[in-house]
Amino acid sequence: MMPRPDIQPPSSAAVARACDLLRAGDLVAFPTETVYGLGADATSDHAISALFAAKGRPEFNPLIVHVADAAAAAEVASFDARATLLASAFWAGPLTLVVPRLPGSPLSSLVSAGLETVGVRVPGHPVARALLKAVGRPIAAASANRSGGVSPTAPMHVGESLGERVAMILAGGRCPIGIESTVLDASRDRLVLLRPGSVSVGEIESVAGPVEVPDRDPERPQSPGQLSRHYAPSIPVRLNATSVGSDEALLAFGPDGLIRGGVARVNLSPQGDLYEAANNLFAMLRGLDKPGHASIAVMTIPAQGIGIAINDRLRRAATAP
């Protein structure tokens, strides 16, 4: 069994301790409204290298820089009028903007995987905001789990995946959204969706105009969540299931009475609520990821609204290694 990490409720003393650890180059997990993040001092090569090592994450896969507010974001990256408008509309919240790094930016080059752009966001979770305000520096973060696995939405998920690779977990309860932020490239003439999330393309277009949605992943990731296999349990995932094998577990959505059998079943949302499904997705995938289950059969999820992001995560989880 992996050693238990230091898990602390987010008291003022615990936040202060987390700040000390981050400034010393250690790793701290903290809740955001999307998933738990594994944080490191974004200005320290040593700390960022430790984050990549703890996750087993390839260093060509960029990280997201979390800051306390738009003013702090402007100290590390360049925001044109359009990016400023988007930040004003959606921050604090689950939108990451990929924008040019400032010349002479204090950020470690490892954060951006050598790219001239950087993903930045202001999280909306009160614990994340308290931590970022107190630490007084940008924090690079990725989901607080081993690379490629199911993202964590509760403190115990972080401990199960990382153990003592993380110096402290600020335990702020379950993440209210449950899937990672929308990532939007705002560094070019056109806006490009890099990762779907709870902020929809329609919402973005209502603020800043047309958004291009690529039909395939880039050869080199420009943001997290662009690897073809990601968010994956240890057992295979089968999508758009209309039946379930006797040795399979079922991840259902909406009324599931027509699909019978299987060794286990859970329902993302019996009422067919996509936001409830998003909140339950990673926790339920973890719950079905057991040695006695040959695979996880997943019922069809409507590809609309936040369902687009759910299907993105499931497609990557189902990609063969």
C-alpha positions in Angstrom: 0.0 0.0 0.0 1.3 3.5 -0.9 2.2 5.6 2.1 -0.4 8.1 3.2 0.3 11.7 2.4 -0.3 14.7 4.7 -4.0 15.5 4.3 -5.1 18.8 5.9 -8.5 20.6 6.0 -8.0 24.1 4.4 -7.5 26.1 7.6 -5.5 29.3 7.5 -2.6 27.4 9.2 -2.8 24.7 6.6 -2.8 27.2 3.7 0.2 29.0 5.3 2.0 25.6 5.6 1.2 24.8 1.9 2.6 28.2 0.9 5.9 27.4 2.8 6.1 24.0 1.0 5.5 25.5 -2.4 8.1 28.2 -1.9 10.6 25.5 -0.9 10.0 23.6 -4.1 7.7 20.9 -2.8 4.4 19.7 -4.3 1.0 20.5 -2.9 -2.4 19.2 -4.1 -5.3 21.6 -3.9 -9.0 21.6 -5.0 -10.3 23.6 -7.9 -13.8 23.8 -9.2 -12.8 21.3 -11.9 -10.5 18.6 -10.4 -7.7 18.5 -7.8 -4.5 20.0 -9.0 -0.9 19.0 -8.2 0.8 22.4 -7.7 4.4 23.6 -8.0 6.1 26.9 -8.0 5.8 27.9 -11.7 9.0 30.0 -11.5 11.2 27.1 -10.3 12.8 24.6 -12.8 13.4 22.3 -9.8 9.8 22.3 -8.6 8.4 21.8 -12.1 10.8 18.9 -12.8 9.6 17.4 -9.5 6.0 17.7 -10.7 6.7 15.9 -14.0 8.5 13.2 -12.1 5.8 12.7 -9.5 3.1 12.3 -12.2 5.3 10.3 -14.6 4.2 13.0 -17.1 6.1 13.5 -20.4 7.9 16.9 -20.4 6.6 17.7 -23.8 3.1 18.0 -22.3 2.6 21.7 -21.1 1.2 22.6 -17.7 -1.4 25.3 -16.8 -0.3 28.3 -14.7 -2.8 29.2 -12.0 -2.9 32.8 -10.7 -4.9 34.7 -8.2 -6.4 37.3 -10.6 -6.1 38.9 -14.0 -3.4 41.3 -12.7 -1.2 38.4 -11.7 -1.8 36.8 -15.1 -0.6 39.9 -16.9 2.7 39.6 -15.1 3.6 36.3 -16.8 1.7 36.4 -20.1 0.5 38.9 -22.8 -3.2 39.5 -23.1 -4.5 41.4 -26.2 -7.9 43.0 -26.2 -9.7 39.8 -27.1 -8.0 37.7 -24.4 -8.7 40.4 -21.9 -12.4 40.3 -22.8 -12.5 36.6 -22.4 -10.7 36.8 -19.0 -13.1 39.4 -17.8 -16.1 37.3 -18.9 -15.1 33.9 -17.5 -12.6 34.4 -14.7 -12.6 33.3 -12.0 -13.7 30.1 -13.5 -13.0 27.0 -15.6 -11.5 28.6 -18.7 -7.8 28.3 -19.5 -6.5 30.8 -22.0 -3.4 30.0 -24.0 -1.6 33.3 -24.7 2.0 34.4 -25.5 4.5 34.3 -22.7 5.8 37.7 -21.8 9.4 38.4 -22.8 11.5 37.9 -19.7 8.6 36.0 -18.0 9.7 34.6 -14.6 8.0 31.3 -15.5 10.1 28.2 -15.9 10.4 27.2 -19.6 9.5 23.7 -18.5 5.9 24.9 -17.8 5.3 25.6 -21.5 7.3 22.6 -22.8 9.5 25.0 -24.7 6.6 26.7 -26.5 6.3 30.5 -26.8 2.8 30.3 -25.3 1.4 29.4 -21.9 -1.9 28.3 -20.5 -3.2 30.5 -17.7 -6.3 30.5 -15.6 -7.8 32.0 -12.4 -9.6 29.2 -10.6 -12.9 29.8 -8.9 -12.6 27.5 -6.0 -12.3 29.4 -2.7 -9.5 27.1 -1.4 -7.5 27.5 -4.6 -8.0 31.3 -4.5 -6.9 31.5 -0.9 -3.8 29.5 -1.6 -2.9 31.6 -4.7 -3.4 34.9 -2.9 -1.3 33.8 0.1 1.6 32.3 -1.8 2.0 35.4 -4.0 3.4 33.6 -7.0 2.1 31.7 -10.0 1.5 28.0 -9.4 1.8 25.5 -12.3 -0.6 22.6 -11.9 -1.8 19.4 -13.6 -4.4 17.0 -12.3 -3.1 15.4 -9.1 -2.8 11.8 -10.3 -0.3 9.7 -12.2 -0.1 10.7 -15.8 -2.8 9.3 -18.1 -5.0 8.0 -15.3 -8.4 9.0 -14.1 -8.4 12.5 -12.8 -9.0 13.1 -9.1 -12.2 14.8 -7.8 -11.8 14.1 -4.1 -8.8 14.1 -1.7 -8.7 10.3 -1.3 -8.2 10.0 -5.1 -5.0 12.1 -4.9 -3.7 10.0 -2.0 -4.5 6.7 -3.8 -2.6 7.8 -6.9 0.3 9.9 -5.6 0.9 8.9 -2.0 3.9 10.7 -0.5 4.9 12.0 -3.9 2.9 15.0 -2.8 4.0 16.9 0.4 0.4 18.0 1.3 -3.1 17.7 0.2 -5.4 20.6 1.0 -8.7 18.7 1.4 -11.5 20.9 0.2 -14.1 18.3 -0.4 -15.4 17.1 -3.7 -14.8 19.2 -6.8 -18.1 20.8 -7.9 -17.7 20.5 -11.7 -15.7 17.3 -11.9 -14.0 17.6 -15.3 -11.0 19.8 -16.3 -11.2 23.4 -17.6 -12.0 24.4 -21.1 -8.7 25.3 -22.9 -8.8 28.0 -25.6 -5.9 29.1 -27.8 -6.2 32.9 -27.9 -2.6 33.4 -29.1 -3.4 33.6 -32.9 -5.7 35.5 -35.2 -8.4 32.9 -34.7 -9.6 31.3 -31.5 -9.0 27.5 -31.4 -10.5 25.1 -28.9 -7.8 22.9 -27.5 -9.8 21.0 -24.9 -13.6 21.1 -24.3 -14.9 21.7 -20.7 -17.8 23.2 -18.9 -17.4 26.6 -20.6 -19.0 25.8 -24.0 -17.9 27.0 -27.5 -21.3 28.8 -27.7 -20.6 30.8 -24.5 -17.1 31.7 -25.8 -18.5 32.8 -29.2 -21.1 35.0 -27.6 -18.3 37.0 -26.1 -15.4 36.9 -28.6 -16.6 35.6 -31.9 -16.0 32.3 -33.9 -14.1 29.4 -32.4 -12.4 26.8 -34.5 -12.8 23.2 -33.3 -10.0 21.0 -34.8 -11.1 17.5 -35.9 -7.9 15.8 -34.7 -5.3 16.3 -32.0 -2.0 18.1 -32.8 1.2 16.1 -33.1 2.7 18.2 -30.3 0.4 19.1 -27.4 -0.3 22.8 -26.9 -2.1 22.2 -23.6 -3.0 19.4 -21.2 -5.6 16.9 -22.3 -4.5 16.6 -25.9 -2.8 13.2 -25.8 -4.8 10.5 -27.6 -4.9 8.3 -24.5 -5.7 10.0 -21.2 -8.1 9.9 -18.2 -7.9 6.1 -18.5 -8.7 3.3 -16.0 -6.5 0.3 -15.8 -9.1 -1.9 -17.6 -10.5 -1.3 -21.1 -13.4 1.1 -21.7 -16.1 0.3 -24.4 -18.2 3.2 -25.6 -21.8 3.5 -26.8 -22.8 0.2 -25.2 -26.3 -1.2 -25.9 -25.6 -4.4 -23.9 -23.2 -5.5 -21.2 -21.2 -8.7 -21.0 -21.4 -11.0 -18.0 -17.9 -10.0 -17.0 -18.2 -6.2 -17.7 -19.2 -3.3 -15.5 -21.8 -0.8 -16.8 -21.4 2.9 -16.6 -25.0 4.0 -17.3 -26.6 7.3 -18.2 -30.3 8.1 -17.9 -32.8 5.2 -17.6 -30.8 2.0 -17.9 -33.5 -0.6 -17.3 -33.2 -2.0 -20.9 -29.5 -3.0 -20.3 -29.3 -6.0 -18.0 -26.5 -8.1 -16.7 -22.9 -7.3 -15.9 -20.9 -7.7 -12.7 -21.6 -4.1 -11.5 -23.3 -0.9 -12.5 -23.4 2.7 -11.6 -25.4 5.5 -13.2 -23.8 8.9 -14.0 -27.3 10.5 -13.8 -30.5 8.5 -13.7 -32.4 11.7 -14.7 -30.1 12.3 -17.7 -28.6 15.5 -16.3 -25.3 16.1 -18.1 -23.9 18.4 -15.3 -24.5 15.6 -12.8 -22.9 13.2 -15.1 -19.8 15.3 -15.5 -19.5 15.6 -11.7 -19.7 11.9 -11.3 -17.7 10.8 -14.3 -14.2 10.3 -12.8 -15.3 9.1 -9.4 -17.5 6.4 -11.0 -14.8 5.3 -13.5 -12.5 4.8 -10.5 -15.2 2.9 -8.7 -15.6 0.4 -11.6 -11.9 0.0 -12.2 -11.5 -3.3 -10.4 -9.5 -6.4 -11.2 -12.6 -8.6 -11.3 -14.1 -6.5 -14.1 -13.0 -7.3 -17.7 -13.9 -3.9 -19.0 -16.2 -1.0 -18.5 -19.2 -0.6 -20.9 -20.4 3.0 -21.2 -23.8 3.9 -22.4 -24.1 6.7 -25.0 -23.8 10.2 -23.6 -25.5 13.0 -25.6 -22.8 15.2 -27.3 -24.3 18.5 -26.4 -23.2 21.2 -23.9 -20.9 19.7 -21.3 -21.7 16.3 -22.8 -19.1 17.3 -25.5 -16.4 17.4 -22.8 -17.7 14.2 -21.2 -17.4 12.4 -24.5 -13.9 13.8 -25.1 -12.7 12.3 -21.8 -14.4 9.0 -22.5 -13.0 8.8 -26.0 -9.4 9.3 -24.7 -10.1 6.8 -21.8 -11.2 4.2 -24.4 -8.1 4.6 -26.7 -6.0 1.5 -26.7 -2.5 1.9 -25.1 
